[in-house]
Amino acid sequence: MSLLFSKTTLGALTLQNRLVMAPLTRNRAIGNVPNELMAQYYAQRASAGLIVTEGTSPSPNGLGYPRIPGIFTEAQIAGWRQITDAVHPLGAKMFMQLMHCGRIAHPLNLPPGGRVLGPSAVAAAGEMYTDAEGLKPNAMPTAMSEVDSRTAVAEFAQGAKNAVAAGFDGVELHGANGYLLEQFIRPTSNLRTDRYGGTIENRARFVLEVTRAVIGAIGKDKVGIRLSPFGAFNDMPAYPTTEADYTYLAGEVNAIGLVYVHLVDHSSMGAPPVPESIKATFRSVFKRTLILSGGYNAVRAESDLEAGRCDLVAFGRPFLANPDLVTRWKTGAALNVPDMSTFYTPGAKGYTDYPTLAA
């Protein structure tokens, strides 16, 4: 039997296969509340072994984009509960990705009282779409005080509790793609001179505080982290000590005992490739489940699984356009082509209307 389609375990969970539906921002949460359309979307894709949701904010301050969901109100918890209730009977396990956008934000996308925060007052290059006024430059963040940092750590921990209350099997901390956790890691966005800045031990402090707090809230078997060493997305330029910094992180998250590390390589989308050496470092240093993602097809995934380079493989766009991806790959059927024009638009078009083989 193909390894890709074989059962495996993730902590205390049994997965029906080794395919992970990668987190995919889709901007369908009107009013930042998950809804029935989203339940239909995730249920269509429940043949995955593990579904990691789109980035979901643990705080009003983390809602940088329009129409992304949160997990800090009772309505949001109830909205997510209808989604886990729809998915679990169909076989997939679900982790919620907790994503605080930090400086990748605009005030027009935040609720009243929301603040654009970051480790330092350094605006990211680029623009942010707003429903109210279209594209706007990324906002200048307010440098977080130590009180702000403690508040954010507590928000992540409470968000994890809320996710479990909504029926999730665990959470993935979004420490990648230029969002708040990675903003602290990178010396280009973190110019602090206090205990959260300077050396990698200090720049990693916030991420590790969040990780320990979330584990304290829901347990280490329910917590993973996504990292993007050498990722350039959202104004994260390369810097000389990248490999050494992420080698340090590999040791720290292993010592903490997270259930998985999810390493993303965006080279298929034009970012610098992640060197094989850093993937090998995580494989040797981190002793629990390793997920790799980035431009995989079934053949390459099977090859990396057989070679022992990882335990699970995450797929983004293939799942986005193919609700029945597992069946298509098992049978050798052709894949639907993703429609990029509908990736982030409201409504069912390009979201729940991709055809299945049965249809």
Disulfide bonds with the S-S distance in Angstrom:
none
